[in-house]
Amino acid sequence: MIEITTLPEKEIVKGFVARFIHTDTLTLGYWDVEEGAVLPMHAHFHEQITTVIEGRFELTVGDETRIYENGLVAVIPPNVVHGGKALTPCKLFDIFSPVREDYKF
């Protein structure tokens, strides 16, 4: 059993604080995001699945921008440019495959 609140946290991008769980094949990310925080457009070779647990998050994947709220899921294929902005304080949950080695600390 893993208690999420006991995991070390790190600010990855200004206003984006995360806690991570790594398995042999996946990274799970639990994010607390400040209102107004911006995730710059970027891409990586990982497949990513993102869902908003709390709040409203504007996410651009490729050339499509949508507002995500609880219950909506974005599937971001590898190497597709994406980024976003927290319209309110947010809690986000990400799944990455393969493991995000750069998020191990």
BALOBA-1460 file (C-alpha; in Angstrom, 3 decimals):
// residues 105
<rec num="1" residu="m" x="0.000" y="0.000" z="0.000"/>
<rec num="2" residu="i" x="1.189" y="3.508" z="-0.806"/>
<rec num="3" residu="e" x="-0.112" y="6.607" z="0.962"/>
<rec num="4" residu="i" x="0.087" y="9.381" z="-1.643"/>
<rec num="5" residu="t" x="0.449" y="12.193" z="0.894"/>
<rec num="6" residu="t" x="3.646" y="10.603" z="2.261"/>
<rec num="7" residu="l" x="5.414" y="10.654" z="-1.116"/>
<rec num="8" residu="p" x="8.032" y="13.372" z="-1.673"/>
<rec num="9" residu="e" x="6.765" y="16.282" z="-3.718"/>
<rec num="10" residu="k" x="8.554" y="18.450" z="-6.236"/>
<rec num="11" residu="e" x="7.656" y="21.533" z="-8.238"/>
<rec num="12" residu="i" x="8.293" y="20.444" z="-11.834"/>
<rec num="13" residu="v" x="7.097" y="23.640" z="-13.526"/>
<rec num="14" residu="k" x="6.215" y="26.845" z="-11.662"/>
<rec num="15" residu="g" x="2.862" y="26.202" z="-9.986"/>
<rec num="16" residu="f" x="2.854" y="22.437" z="-10.771"/>
<rec num="17" residu="v" x="3.751" y="20.364" z="-7.709"/>
<rec num="18" residu="a" x="3.757" y="16.571" z="-8.118"/>
<rec num="19" residu="r" x="4.137" y="13.293" z="-6.274"/>
<rec num="20" residu="f" x="5.084" y="10.221" z="-8.312"/>
<rec num="21" residu="i" x="4.793" y="6.457" z="-8.156"/>
<rec num="22" residu="h" x="7.019" y="4.475" z="-10.527"/>
<rec num="23" residu="t" x="6.509" y="0.845" z="-11.514"/>
<rec num="24" residu="d" x="8.556" y="-1.196" z="-13.964"/>
<rec num="25" residu="t" x="6.516" y="0.136" z="-16.900"/>
<rec num="26" residu="l" x="4.523" y="3.206" z="-15.754"/>
<rec num="27" residu="t" x="4.770" y="6.469" z="-13.873"/>
<rec num="28" residu="l" x="1.729" y="7.774" z="-12.004"/>
<rec num="29" residu="g" x="1.687" y="11.508" z="-11.284"/>
<rec num="30" residu="y" x="-0.496" y="13.264" z="-8.721"/>
<rec num="31" residu="w" x="-0.418" y="17.020" z="-9.322"/>
<rec num="32" residu="d" x="-1.504" y="20.064" z="-7.334"/>
<rec num="33" residu="v" x="-1.649" y="23.030" z="-9.691"/>
<rec num="34" residu="e" x="-2.040" y="26.686" z="-8.773"/>
<rec num="35" residu="e" x="-4.693" y="28.739" z="-10.516"/>
<rec num="36" residu="g" x="-3.164" y="30.498" z="-13.512"/>
<rec num="37" residu="a" x="-0.133" y="28.193" z="-13.700"/>
<rec num="38" residu="v" x="0.943" y="27.516" z="-17.282"/>
<rec num="39" residu="l" x="2.389" y="24.276" z="-18.626"/>
<rec num="40" residu="p" x="4.452" y="25.327" z="-21.674"/>
<rec num="41" residu="m" x="3.879" y="23.496" z="-24.933"/>
<rec num="42" residu="h" x="6.183" y="20.476" z="-25.089"/>
<rec num="43" residu="a" x="6.408" y="16.896" z="-26.321"/>
<rec num="44" residu="h" x="7.987" y="13.673" z="-25.058"/>
<rec num="45" residu="f" x="8.248" y="10.078" z="-26.234"/>
<rec num="46" residu="h" x="5.928" y="8.867" z="-23.448"/>
<rec num="47" residu="e" x="2.270" y="8.096" z="-23.983"/>
<rec num="48" residu="q" x="0.306" y="10.137" z="-21.438"/>
<rec num="49" residu="i" x="-3.193" y="9.852" z="-20.035"/>
<rec num="50" residu="t" x="-4.404" y="12.875" z="-18.067"/>
<rec num="51" residu="t" x="-7.527" y="13.430" z="-16.036"/>
<rec num="52" residu="v" x="-8.701" y="16.329" z="-13.885"/>
<rec num="53" residu="i" x="-9.720" y="15.270" z="-10.387"/>
<rec num="54" residu="e" x="-10.648" y="18.791" z="-9.221"/>
<rec num="55" residu="g" x="-10.869" y="22.144" z="-10.959"/>
<rec num="56" residu="r" x="-10.828" y="23.262" z="-14.588"/>
<rec num="57" residu="f" x="-7.793" y="22.883" z="-16.830"/>
<rec num="58" residu="e" x="-7.427" y="24.163" z="-20.382"/>
<rec num="59" residu="l" x="-5.383" y="21.607" z="-22.315"/>
<rec num="60" residu="t" x="-4.095" y="21.831" z="-25.856"/>
<rec num="61" residu="v" x="-3.123" y="18.559" z="-27.539"/>
<rec num="62" residu="g" x="-1.775" y="19.074" z="-31.033"/>
<rec num="63" residu="d" x="-4.040" y="21.718" z="-32.573"/>
<rec num="64" residu="e" x="-7.065" y="21.005" z="-30.359"/>
<rec num="65" residu="t" x="-7.804" y="22.989" z="-27.179"/>
<rec num="66" residu="r" x="-10.443" y="21.876" z="-24.689"/>
<rec num="67" residu="i" x="-11.408" y="22.617" z="-21.111"/>
<rec num="68" residu="y" x="-11.182" y="19.538" z="-18.892"/>
<rec num="69" residu="e" x="-13.063" y="19.010" z="-15.636"/>
<rec num="70" residu="n" x="-13.621" y="16.011" z="-13.395"/>
<rec num="71" residu="g" x="-14.549" y="12.934" z="-15.371"/>
<rec num="72" residu="l" x="-12.876" y="13.969" z="-18.639"/>
<rec num="73" residu="v" x="-9.763" y="12.162" z="-19.869"/>
<rec num="74" residu="a" x="-7.159" y="13.209" z="-22.434"/>
<rec num="75" residu="v" x="-5.029" y="10.609" z="-24.208"/>
<rec num="76" residu="i" x="-1.820" y="12.180" z="-25.479"/>
<rec num="77" residu="p" x="0.099" y="10.029" z="-27.964"/>
<rec num="78" residu="p" x="3.910" y="9.959" z="-27.900"/>
<rec num="79" residu="n" x="5.688" y="12.973" z="-29.432"/>
<rec num="80" residu="v" x="2.519" y="15.091" z="-29.754"/>
<rec num="81" residu="v" x="2.970" y="18.703" z="-28.640"/>
<rec num="82" residu="h" x="0.763" y="19.642" z="-25.676"/>
<rec num="83" residu="g" x="0.449" y="22.180" z="-22.864"/>
<rec num="84" residu="g" x="-2.137" y="23.978" z="-20.813"/>
<rec num="85" residu="k" x="-3.264" y="26.372" z="-18.126"/>
<rec num="86" residu="a" x="-5.052" y="25.935" z="-14.804"/>
<rec num="87" residu="l" x="-8.236" y="28.011" z="-14.950"/>
<rec num="88" residu="t" x="-8.827" y="27.252" z="-11.251"/>
<rec num="89" residu="p" x="-6.740" y="25.482" z="-8.620"/>
<rec num="90" residu="c" x="-6.506" y="21.902" z="-9.922"/>
<rec num="91" residu="k" x="-5.706" y="18.369" z="-8.933"/>
<rec num="92" residu="l" x="-4.579" y="16.331" z="-11.940"/>
<rec num="93" residu="f" x="-3.697" y="12.667" z="-12.351"/>
<rec num="94" residu="d" x="-1.330" y="11.455" z="-15.071"/>
<rec num="95" residu="i" x="-0.237" y="8.050" z="-16.284"/>
<rec num="96" residu="f" x="2.938" y="7.870" z="-18.374"/>
<rec num="97" residu="s" x="4.298" y="4.910" z="-20.317"/>
<rec num="98" residu="p" x="7.143" y="4.095" z="-20.320"/>
<rec num="99" residu="v" x="8.445" y="5.256" z="-16.942"/>
<rec num="100" residu="r" x="9.391" y="8.942" z="-16.646"/>
<rec num="101" residu="e" x="12.995" y="8.507" z="-15.569"/>
<rec num="102" residu="d" x="13.309" y="12.307" z="-15.405"/>
<rec num="103" residu="y" x="10.660" y="12.367" z="-12.678"/>
<rec num="104" residu="k" x="12.526" y="10.030" z="-10.348"/>
<rec num="105" residu="f" x="14.008" y="11.861" z="-7.364"/>
